[in-house]
């Protein structure tokens, strides 16, 4: 079997001996690209099916991804033929290749590719890398320099019609050729194998400026200024990142940078809001009332039989802690963060436009390569076609051509099994997530019940803390495990759908993975925020699960404090564990395993013979597996920052701290631990923007519900303005507690032996009619009033924030002013040039033909114009000077 | 004084004598453009200020808009000089002009402009009209034809480098030159007068295809197929409209077409929903209960003293009518219409992209002309500069140049007075609108009170009908009058802001006019929907205005029926009156006045001497005043269709009927009653899209509130599922009526002599505690419960509809599939051409230099490549053939 992979050679190494291996054996031609053919020791059994296929010369090769053992796998001999033909086609396309001198029977064998200058030129022209004519801003440019520049420019223009000429306003002159060309050589092989070649800048040696030094500089800067933790306070050298890794990865880091930068103000405001909570903790009347032992509210027992009545003042601690997060400043913060999310998206849009302007991406369309059908798609299509043909042969042989045209693409019928598996799997995984959440609930209920019955008062006292902590940790572990599983399942499911192009594949994968991972990460948090304690029933009419265990309730301080604990542990745990274990530990482990394996397979003697070549070193690194996991991690984090921010104002701070590390961690990974990926062009971050924007919209309604339903903000407001006799918060706690007649408890559920003496009335947190009312224990008028206020707040909050978001998005222009002005300046320059040319043309006509301009039919003038154009063609063609220089040189 | 205006000559006339006047006196050169200098009889007094200004050669001329009597107005003599200089500059720019032979001392004098072919060519190149290379799809194209085509193509390419070559797949060959060039001749006069020239298609006579006939055809088709009512069922010939009037007007009619088309399904669904109301009217339990005389609800009197107690069954009629609009189907219809609005916007986006593809607008930027500073802006800037200079002369003369540069634009300080006037005027007009609404309320209250006291029972019986009808008509008249006033005020206010460019001006004007007209049209409707009857108080505690008049309440059937009446009368009345009087009547009147005036000023004898020239006829038409009023009318109508559609399902039908007429009315107006406007390019409908989209979003929340608060939908649901003892609607009416103890009425407000005998308890529509409750007349638990349900419904409805809208917008791709495919095909063709060329180039190099391709340094190969490019330049230049043809021809 022959596996196939490809990467760009990295320029990072400092070892001089290795540096030499960056070039072909002639020491001049640079290795731009490495193809690896990995031949396994065991040759597969040649099935008759594959033989017949190869006779039809319609062979498919899977790029990278592991084939699933289809009968299409070609034999060893054919693969070698394919390789030869493939390399022959590379040569025909003008590329130059170099192979290892000795032919190994197994293990990786390398083919180095060099793209000569004319090929680069051709491809540059092909891709229409446009010429943004920037105004030469510096006025220090002397005539001599300008002459030299224009000569160089003409040379360059001759080399390659479209170039990027940039004169910085600093003193130094820098000709930066934007040549991140992604050569898409859809080779005209009978094989429909699409290979994407991305060539780093490799200018001809004859150019006067030290271009060849440029890239070395790039990697050094990346290494020293970017991929180290000590540089955390610095801006990222995004332009260099883009130069070395291509636009797609450049955009990811730019995005991460903008996000991290904008987290700074959010963190500061978050800290202030938290500080407000700390400062007002001791003056907050509701928590003071809760802690006041004189008020002496006797609460109904928290569990059947085993639990006793209790005094509300014993829950003083949670009441105080809950005020930290449940105070009026939180409402302001929720509004602030919703607008922050909009601001972030707008800021990113601006940055993206700036980047696409300075990287000259404005005109490009989607990457060509990604529009090619995927190999898997082609395979399935071929199979389908063959099947049809076989069927047809049995029936009739006519009308074959017409039919064949119709089967050029897969229909929904071919994909139906895939879709069905998809839907059922996703539903199954949703069920899995929910049952995991439910399992933890059951764990909490049962363990609390068991611990409450414990004779040890120490254990009984710590029930809530112990249960909450262990449950959250279980939640976290479940989330982390399911996260990895879901990631793999999403890839598998997307493969089943047989998407046509790589873009399609990526979008579907992202959508699925996002849905699954989002559900997974947020299901327990949603439960605590909106469902916990709402189905517990009331004293005398509790809801039971499994006939024995009462549904859990929130702590006396409110559900918000529990939500906060849940959120902070899951967020912190997820980030710490994923960063440390999954992003650092596992790749290191994998690398270790790989090198150990290599050592086993290759004899030791050989390795000592020759120094390691750069392509060998690069091959030992882990392959690049796309940006999806990186983005996904950040998007889930964005969810923590935006969705439930009303309950945890410190979330932006934690995110900020994490991201400062994350940027450098990712940078290190890309520079040193991954094979240099094939540069891909991209003009935006694609579907991720939509995901972010959707999340921002979703966060508005979620925060509205958290504030109005999870926190006590609305009940407090309603009490203060509608029920409070003094117009202050005094008496609020009393107002929120309903009365319950102990004799109404179901038989056998009353406390077995109460320490508080003979209790006839106990209190519980709800708005219900007292036992002496005609409709006892029904929801009271206050309940409906508070509910209406809560709902009104949701409407008000949502519409206010949506309106403000619209205003923010409208006020911030998408295109930064500097760029608008620059574009205008460029346009003016272009018009000036054009007008000047037009004038010269007219003069030429007059001189050549001596025709009076206003007279003559249109035909004559037209001819004149065309002649002047011809003249201009000659004048603008740099041939003259070139010819001259050639003559003098030779 | 000299007024200045300009227009394109129209091609519509069928009179042969007039047709001749479409050309210059030589009968060959076509009149493309007419400049009118209108000289008034009274020359203005030459102020010393203007003289000094003209000495500085910095004279400003106001284009069109009436000057506001500034001292800048130049004298008669100077204006003539300016005109001469202006025309000289036109000549210098390559245009050809023809003036009237006799010079009139007053009245309009015409300067006809002809743009010769080379000028068109130059401007075409200047505007970079791109060449979409469309695949030649037809296979019937024989070699001979293809040869002929390619020859023609080269000729055309010589004439004008960029052209549009289209071969339709029909049998006939059509070369359509997309030449709607908007020549922006920013003439390098010392005058900063920007003149936009738009040239209709006028190809050289030597071209073999009868292009000159093409336009005649266009106007004939427009006349016969478009601008007549009998063609209402046909699609509009949008491409021709665009050809004749330019893209901007073309887009308006296309938009109107899409809107009207999409109103058809909306109307059908609306009719079905209305039909459902009609069908279920007799089986609806609440209205049956209201009509049931046996239930005998005694209602509290509707006014103090004069009114008696009354039986609810007497309001049976309104109850039944209200069911027509207030039924469950309305909820469905509101959701449907919200999605319809999204669908409409998406559909329009697609249509716009299709059009910009087929009209080749994809690459264009904003119209150049509109980016020029407006004359008014320049004037103010000049004044400011002069002021500064004067000040400076007094102080010191140095540093002048540096300062002058800074004053290149107006700052907020210069605009501050304008802004202040703006804000205060808008606030004043808001106040005016509200006081108009309030005035009508007062009218209603007082008239009802007075009529109720009338001794005539006939009058008393018809109080509600009379008052409602007259009030709505007053509302309508006020709206119509204020609408016209606000339109003029918005223009005046925007002028005060001194916007820099025409685009700026238009956007600000639209925003202001929209805000004012929207408020004006919808304020009374909003009042009825959300405020009427909510501040009336309750029996015994009514709210009084002016100490004497009770605030009005809704009819017993609910406010929805009143909303419906209000909406339908205002919508229908506005449309009918605006269409008939403002769009047909007033222009006709104006035209009459203008012709009468002309007759007065010009002696009769002259007129009989010569036949009327086309430019005279055109001048007699009304000038084109922009599309803003047309769009505005439609947008306000869109508001009626979307905003309150929950209360009036027939609104789309009325809008549809109106629009079918509106399209033809507008078409007629543009073709026959307006001067042919200067064609303007536009790639979209601009800010109107945002207005529409904002309105669509706003409509969701408005409809949610109408359904939940104005209609009885939610109370009915709550009753059925929470309070009804039988689970049906029986008893609903009783449940909505609260009890009132007549003895609690304030002294002197009880009915003077009741016909119903001795009443102790009366009922009123509200959810309040009965008199025997401890907190009598307070809001009852039901009130809060219903309120919570109403609010919950708003949240549910809003979020559901927003989510569905997102889904709809996501499902419908912005770019139609056909266009995506066509773009792909074009790209493929381009790649094929490029590869072919590349191959030829390589062969040329090999032949010329005999260099082996794989060898040689990059420099040598580069030189070779450049030479081949030179060769290609020569080959692609059409000169060779031309030169030959010239030699043979001469």
Interface residues (C-beta under 8 A of the other chain):
Chain A: X91 X94 X96 X116 X117 X118 X121 X122 X125 X126 X158 X159 X161 X204 X205 X206 X694 X701 X780 X781 X784 X785 X787 X788 X791 X792 X794 X795 X798 X799 X806 X831 X834 X838 X853 X854 X857 X858 X859 X861 X862 X863 X865 X866 X867 X869 X870 X873 X874 X877 X878 X879 X882 X886
Chain B: X91 X94 X96 X116 X117 X118 X121 X122 X125 X126 X158 X159 X161 X204 X205 X206 X694 X701 X780 X781 X784 X785 X787 X788 X791 X792 X794 X795 X798 X799 X806 X831 X834 X838 X853 X854 X857 X858 X859 X861 X862 X863 X864 X865 X866 X867 X869 X870 X873 X874 X877 X878 X879 X882 X886
